[in-house]
Every structure is written in structure tokens, then in C-alpha cells.
Amino acid sequence: MLMLKIRAAFARATARLLAPIQLLDGNLTPLDRLLGRELTISQVNAIAQACHAGQRRFGAYYHWKFRQIAQVATMRTLDRNQAITLVCNNDHSAYEPLDDAMSDPRGLLIAIPHHGHYLQGIIAMCERLQMERDVFVFYESPEAHESNAIFDVIHDRVFGSVASKVSILHNNRAGLVRALKELRKGSVVFILPDVFKDVEDTYRVPFCGMQRDFMLGSAVIARRSNARILPVVAQPMQDLFGFANQFGSQIESGQTDGSPEGDLHADYRATLGMFRALEPLMKDSLFYWQYSYSHQPMDRASGANPVNVSSAILLQDPYINFSQATPIQI
């Protein structure tokens, strides 16, 4: 434990000392290697565009990566009280949208992408929400996604007590069945909607100026459990661990006639609405997104379902697209 604390202190000091790195105007291969990812030219261009969109230089991406290292290293060393104190002292969120969502007794599916301080954002909301309802965090198991082992570690440290109402659900058949059951009971489930296992299972969705491949899983879960989707982004602040959970509008499941085609169309529209809600929260800070390096024009023959491009274009057409915010009165 002492060695972990020393490493965490070193990581925090490094992140602070490297603040001037934000002035870098391009990538440095030695830094890429140090951070564990040698970037291709297209990835460098994607990150540069993400930084420029937020009126930042390329070095902002590097500094953010060192902040992430400091974050994970520090969280690994803390017990429950220390972790909660760290998160709460650095939480600058306005929680009125979350409180409003909780006024509805139906289940709530909170969609939070791998952006910014999403780990602290989830912890802060879990701590707040477990006072009212059972809470579950749904993600790939460490066996399927090795880097997710940190989630299990954090859960054991922060929410592993018998009194805790926060539980883990891994993305497998048992976890999915439990997530649906709990949402139908009115529980809260967190999901990270910006990942997929197989591109052939994705659908193409317009997002921040590009066509991205995303799964419809969040929408499917919400529709099958009569839950709402609440999009959230944990936006970093200037201080090392500072963050603010920012909320998009709640997404209701789309109407369907119960046919496979009707379900697919409803799930696509809900997914489109979810990422439309996330876009304004992320577009000026995409370099904080774990997948900013891949945010670039996509090959339509990459294996994603080809129907999705035309679906996205059609749903963007003002002649056939309409707002569902207000009902049609007859």
C-alpha cells in the first residue's frame, strides 16, 4: 500500500509539473510510446481536430492523459471514506436534472460515455442515488476488457460494504437479465454507451461531425424495461480532479408496433436522440474522450451495418424528421 501511495503521489506531481505540455502544437512519438499508444497519422489528425474544436493545442490531449494516470493511481490507494471525500470535494455538478429524473418512479438508465472524469462522475452519482434506490453499474467484465479491472477494484473499495446499495453487473446474459429486472422495479443502472465488441453489431449514427458506429444496446434495454435514458458527461474542470456532471435531456423509448422492424426503428431513433443529447456536452472537449483518436471519417465498408448510413441521413432530413418533444394535438 505504501508503494501504491508513493506512485500515486508521483503521478499527481507529474501531472501538475507537466502543465506546460499543453502548449505543444503537435504530437511527439516518445510521449506516445510513454503513454502506451503509438499514433498513426490519421489518429494524430483526429486528436488535433478534437483539440482545435475546443480551441486547445495538441498538448492538451497529452496533459489530459497524464491527469488520467494520476486519477487511476490515486483511486487505487484510497479506502471508501478517502475516495468519497476526494470525489465530493472536487464535484462541481448541478444536480437538478438528476433530481428531476428521480421524481419519476420508473427505472432510469444513465448513459455516461468514456469522457473526462467519468469514473468520479459515476461514483458521485452512485453515492447520491443509493440513498433513494438500488443502483447498478453495467460494463464489460475484466475478462472481456482487461482495463475494466479498475472498476471492480473501485467498487470493492468504495461500495463493497454490506450496507451499500450499489452493485456491479457485467455485460453477459446474467447481467443483462438482471439489468432489465432491476429497471422494471425502478432501479438505476449506469451504462457506458460508446463501446462495442463487434462492429457488425453496430449502427451508424451521426455524432460530432462524423458518422460513428454505436450499438443500440442502451435503447434496447430502455425499451424492454420501460426505462428512460439520461445522458451524462463528466466534464473535467481546471483543477486536477475537478469535474462537473453535465446532463442532457431525458430520452424516452420510441414507439413501436412490436415487429422486429418497428423495434429496430424505435431503438435507432432513441440511440440517435441519446447521442444528439451528448453531442453539445462533448463537441468542444472531444480530446477528453477515450476514443477521440478514432473520431475521423469512417470506411463505409468497415463491416458496420450498411443500412445505418442511409437511416441516419433520412432521420436528419427536415422534411421527414420532427421533434417528439411536444405531442401532436388533434
C-alpha positions as CSV (number, residue, x, y, z in Angstrom):
1,M,0.0,0.0,0.0
2,L,2.9,2.4,0.8
3,M,4.4,1.8,-2.7
4,L,1.0,2.5,-4.3
5,K,0.7,5.8,-2.4
6,I,4.2,6.8,-3.5
7,R,3.3,6.0,-7.1
8,A,0.1,8.0,-6.8
9,A,1.8,11.0,-5.3
10,F,4.4,10.8,-8.1
11,A,1.7,10.6,-10.7
12,R,-0.1,13.7,-9.3
13,A,3.1,15.7,-9.1
14,T,3.9,14.7,-12.7
15,A,0.5,15.8,-14.0
16,R,0.9,19.2,-12.3
17,L,4.5,19.7,-13.4
18,L,3.6,18.8,-16.9
19,A,1.0,21.6,-17.2
20,P,3.2,23.5,-19.8
21,I,2.9,20.5,-22.1
22,Q,-0.4,21.9,-23.1
23,L,1.4,24.4,-25.2
24,L,2.7,21.7,-27.6
25,D,1.4,22.2,-31.1
26,G,1.8,18.6,-32.4
27,N,2.4,15.1,-31.3
28,L,5.7,13.7,-30.0
29,T,6.3,10.0,-30.7
30,P,8.3,9.5,-27.4
31,L,5.3,10.7,-25.5
32,D,3.0,8.5,-27.4
33,R,5.2,5.5,-26.5
34,L,5.3,6.6,-22.9
35,L,1.5,6.7,-22.8
36,G,1.3,3.2,-24.4
37,R,-0.1,4.2,-27.8
38,E,1.9,5.0,-30.9
39,L,-0.4,7.1,-33.0
40,T,-0.9,6.8,-36.8
41,I,-1.1,9.9,-38.9
42,S,-4.9,9.7,-39.1
43,Q,-5.1,9.3,-35.3
44,V,-2.9,12.3,-34.8
45,N,-5.1,14.3,-37.2
46,A,-8.3,13.2,-35.3
47,I,-6.8,14.2,-32.0
48,A,-5.6,17.6,-33.4
49,Q,-9.1,18.3,-34.7
50,A,-10.6,17.4,-31.3
51,C,-8.2,19.8,-29.6
52,H,-8.8,22.6,-32.1
53,A,-12.6,22.3,-31.7
54,G,-12.1,23.2,-28.1
55,Q,-9.6,26.0,-29.1
56,R,-6.8,24.0,-27.5
57,R,-3.4,22.8,-28.7
58,F,-2.4,19.2,-29.2
59,G,-0.6,19.2,-25.9
60,A,-4.0,19.4,-24.1
61,Y,-4.5,15.8,-25.1
62,Y,-1.2,14.8,-23.6
63,H,-1.8,16.6,-20.3
64,W,-5.2,15.0,-20.1
65,K,-3.6,11.5,-20.4
66,F,-1.3,12.3,-17.5
67,R,-4.2,13.5,-15.5
68,Q,-6.0,10.2,-16.1
69,I,-2.9,8.3,-14.9
70,A,-2.8,10.4,-11.7
71,Q,-6.6,9.8,-11.3
72,V,-6.4,6.0,-11.5
73,A,-3.2,5.7,-9.5
74,T,-4.7,7.8,-6.7
75,M,-8.1,6.0,-6.6
76,R,-6.3,2.6,-6.3
77,T,-4.8,3.8,-3.0
78,L,-7.9,5.1,-1.2
79,D,-10.3,3.5,1.2
80,R,-14.0,4.3,1.0
81,N,-14.0,7.4,3.1
82,Q,-11.0,8.8,1.4
83,A,-12.4,8.1,-2.1
84,I,-15.8,9.7,-1.3
85,T,-14.1,12.7,0.2
86,L,-11.9,13.2,-2.8
87,V,-14.8,12.9,-5.2
88,C,-17.2,15.1,-3.2
89,N,-14.6,17.8,-2.7
90,N,-14.0,18.0,-6.4
91,D,-17.6,17.7,-7.6
92,H,-18.9,20.9,-9.2
93,S,-22.1,19.4,-10.6
94,A,-25.6,21.0,-10.6
95,Y,-27.8,18.0,-9.8
96,E,-31.3,19.5,-10.5
97,P,-31.7,17.5,-13.8
98,L,-30.8,14.2,-11.9
99,D,-33.2,15.1,-9.1
100,D,-35.9,15.8,-11.7
101,A,-35.3,12.5,-13.4
102,M,-35.6,10.7,-10.0
103,S,-39.1,12.2,-9.4
104,D,-40.3,9.6,-11.9
105,P,-40.7,6.2,-10.3
106,R,-39.8,4.3,-13.4
107,G,-36.3,2.8,-13.9
108,L,-33.5,5.2,-15.0
109,L,-30.7,4.2,-17.4
110,I,-27.9,6.7,-17.1
111,A,-25.7,6.7,-20.2
112,I,-22.3,8.1,-19.5
113,P,-19.6,7.8,-22.1
114,H,-15.8,7.3,-21.5
115,H,-15.3,11.0,-21.4
116,G,-13.5,13.1,-18.9
117,H,-13.7,12.1,-15.2
118,Y,-16.4,9.5,-15.9
119,L,-15.2,7.3,-13.0
120,Q,-15.5,10.1,-10.4
121,G,-18.8,11.1,-12.1
122,I,-20.3,7.6,-11.6
123,I,-19.1,7.4,-8.0
124,A,-20.6,10.8,-7.2
125,M,-24.0,9.9,-8.7
126,C,-24.0,6.4,-7.1
127,E,-23.3,7.9,-3.7
128,R,-26.2,10.4,-4.2
129,L,-28.7,7.9,-5.8
130,Q,-28.2,5.0,-3.4
131,M,-30.0,7.0,-0.7
132,E,-33.2,6.6,-2.8
133,R,-32.9,3.5,-5.0
134,D,-30.8,0.4,-5.7
135,V,-28.0,1.3,-8.2
136,F,-26.2,-0.9,-10.7
137,V,-23.1,-0.2,-12.9
138,F,-23.2,-2.2,-16.1
139,Y,-20.0,-2.8,-18.1
140,E,-17.8,-5.4,-19.8
141,S,-16.1,-7.8,-17.4
142,P,-12.3,-7.6,-16.9
143,E,-12.0,-10.9,-18.7
144,A,-13.6,-9.4,-21.8
145,H,-11.9,-5.9,-21.4
146,E,-8.8,-6.0,-19.2
147,S,-8.7,-2.3,-18.4
148,N,-12.1,-2.6,-16.7
149,A,-10.5,-4.3,-13.8
150,I,-10.2,-0.9,-12.2
151,F,-14.0,-0.7,-11.9
152,D,-14.0,-3.9,-9.9
153,V,-11.2,-2.5,-7.6
154,I,-13.0,0.8,-7.1
155,H,-16.3,-0.9,-6.4
156,D,-14.8,-3.2,-3.8
157,R,-13.1,-0.2,-2.1
158,V,-16.0,2.3,-2.3
159,F,-19.2,0.3,-2.5
160,G,-18.2,-3.2,-1.3
161,S,-19.8,-3.0,2.2
162,V,-22.9,-4.9,3.1
163,A,-24.8,-1.7,3.6
164,S,-24.1,-0.4,0.1
165,K,-26.9,-0.4,-2.5
166,V,-24.5,-0.1,-5.4
167,S,-23.7,-3.3,-7.3
168,I,-21.9,-4.4,-10.4
169,L,-23.5,-6.0,-13.5
170,H,-21.1,-7.4,-16.1
171,N,-22.2,-7.4,-19.8
172,N,-23.2,-11.1,-20.2
173,R,-26.5,-12.9,-20.3
174,A,-26.9,-13.0,-16.5
175,G,-26.0,-9.3,-16.2
176,L,-28.4,-8.2,-18.9
177,V,-31.3,-10.2,-17.4
178,R,-30.6,-8.6,-14.0
179,A,-30.4,-5.1,-15.5
180,L,-33.8,-5.5,-17.2
181,K,-35.3,-6.9,-14.0
182,E,-34.0,-4.1,-11.8
183,L,-35.0,-1.3,-14.2
184,R,-38.5,-2.7,-14.3
185,K,-38.5,-2.4,-10.5
186,G,-37.5,1.2,-10.7
187,S,-33.8,0.9,-10.0
188,V,-31.0,3.0,-11.6
189,V,-28.5,1.4,-14.0
190,F,-25.4,3.1,-15.3
191,I,-24.2,2.1,-18.8
192,L,-21.3,3.3,-21.0
193,P,-22.8,3.5,-24.5
194,D,-19.8,4.3,-26.6
195,V,-18.2,0.9,-26.8
196,F,-18.9,-2.3,-28.8
197,K,-17.5,-5.8,-29.2
198,D,-18.2,-6.4,-32.9
199,V,-18.6,-3.6,-35.5
200,E,-21.1,-5.9,-37.3
201,D,-23.5,-5.4,-34.3
202,T,-23.3,-1.6,-34.6
203,Y,-25.4,1.0,-36.4
204,R,-24.0,4.2,-37.9
205,V,-25.1,7.4,-36.0
206,P,-24.1,11.0,-36.8
207,F,-22.1,12.4,-33.9
208,C,-19.9,15.5,-33.7
209,G,-19.5,15.9,-37.4
210,M,-18.8,12.3,-38.2
211,Q,-20.6,9.0,-38.8
212,R,-19.8,6.8,-35.7
213,D,-20.5,3.1,-35.2
214,F,-22.5,2.6,-32.0
215,M,-24.6,-0.3,-30.6
216,L,-28.3,0.2,-29.9
217,G,-28.0,-1.7,-26.6
218,S,-28.9,1.2,-24.4
219,A,-32.1,1.8,-26.3
220,V,-33.0,-1.9,-26.4
221,I,-32.6,-2.1,-22.6
222,A,-34.6,1.0,-22.0
223,R,-37.4,-0.1,-24.3
224,R,-37.6,-3.6,-22.9
225,S,-37.7,-2.3,-19.3
226,N,-39.9,0.8,-19.9
227,A,-37.0,2.9,-18.5
228,R,-35.8,6.4,-19.5
229,I,-32.3,7.2,-20.7
230,L,-30.5,10.1,-19.1
231,P,-27.3,11.2,-21.0
232,V,-24.5,12.5,-18.8
233,V,-20.9,13.7,-19.4
234,A,-18.4,14.1,-16.5
235,Q,-16.7,17.3,-17.8
236,P,-13.2,18.0,-16.3
237,M,-12.6,21.3,-14.6
238,Q,-9.3,23.1,-14.3
239,D,-8.1,21.6,-11.1
240,L,-6.5,18.1,-11.3
241,F,-9.5,16.1,-10.0
242,G,-12.3,18.6,-10.6
243,F,-15.3,17.7,-12.6
244,A,-18.9,18.6,-13.2
245,N,-21.6,16.0,-14.3
246,Q,-23.5,17.7,-17.1
247,F,-26.9,16.3,-18.2
248,G,-28.7,16.1,-21.4
249,S,-32.5,15.8,-21.9
250,Q,-34.1,12.5,-20.9
251,I,-34.8,10.2,-23.8
252,E,-38.0,8.2,-23.8
253,S,-38.1,4.8,-25.7
254,G,-39.5,5.1,-29.2
255,Q,-42.9,3.8,-30.1
256,T,-43.0,0.5,-31.9
257,D,-45.7,-1.8,-33.3
258,G,-43.9,-4.8,-31.8
259,S,-42.5,-6.1,-35.1
260,P,-38.7,-6.6,-35.4
261,E,-38.6,-3.7,-37.9
262,G,-40.6,-1.5,-35.6
263,D,-38.4,-2.3,-32.6
264,L,-35.3,-1.6,-34.7
265,H,-36.6,1.8,-35.9
266,A,-37.6,2.8,-32.3
267,D,-34.2,1.7,-30.9
268,Y,-32.3,3.6,-33.6
269,R,-34.3,6.8,-33.0
270,A,-33.7,6.6,-29.3
271,T,-30.0,6.0,-29.9
272,L,-29.9,8.9,-32.3
273,G,-31.6,11.1,-29.6
274,M,-29.2,10.0,-26.9
275,F,-26.1,10.9,-29.0
276,R,-27.7,14.2,-30.1
277,A,-28.1,15.0,-26.4
278,L,-24.5,14.0,-25.7
279,E,-23.1,16.0,-28.7
280,P,-23.3,19.5,-27.3
281,L,-21.8,18.3,-24.0
282,M,-18.8,16.8,-25.7
283,K,-18.1,18.5,-29.1
284,D,-15.9,21.3,-27.7
285,S,-13.9,18.9,-25.4
286,L,-13.6,15.7,-27.5
287,F,-9.9,15.4,-26.6
288,Y,-11.2,14.2,-23.2
289,W,-12.9,11.3,-24.9
290,Q,-11.2,8.0,-24.7
291,Y,-12.0,7.4,-28.4
292,S,-11.0,10.8,-29.8
293,Y,-8.2,9.2,-31.7
294,S,-10.7,7.3,-33.8
295,H,-13.0,10.2,-34.5
296,Q,-12.4,10.5,-38.2
297,P,-14.1,9.8,-41.5
298,M,-15.1,6.1,-41.5
299,D,-14.8,3.5,-44.2
300,R,-18.4,2.5,-45.1
301,A,-17.1,-1.0,-45.9
302,S,-15.7,-1.4,-42.4
303,G,-18.2,-4.0,-41.5
304,A,-20.9,-1.8,-39.9
305,N,-24.4,-2.4,-40.9
306,P,-24.6,-0.5,-44.3
307,V,-28.3,0.4,-43.8
308,N,-27.3,2.7,-41.0
309,V,-25.7,5.5,-43.1
310,S,-28.9,5.9,-45.1
311,S,-31.0,5.7,-41.9
312,A,-29.0,8.5,-40.3
313,I,-29.3,10.7,-43.3
314,L,-33.0,10.1,-43.6
315,L,-33.6,10.9,-40.0
316,Q,-31.7,14.1,-40.4
317,D,-33.8,15.3,-43.3
318,P,-36.0,18.2,-42.1
319,Y,-38.9,17.1,-44.4
320,I,-39.3,13.8,-42.6
321,N,-37.7,14.4,-39.2
322,F,-39.7,16.0,-36.4
323,S,-39.4,16.8,-32.8
324,Q,-41.2,14.5,-30.4
325,A,-40.8,17.0,-27.5
326,T,-44.4,18.1,-27.9
327,P,-47.3,15.8,-28.8
328,I,-49.4,16.3,-31.9
329,Q,-52.8,17.6,-30.9
330,I,-55.9,16.6,-32.9
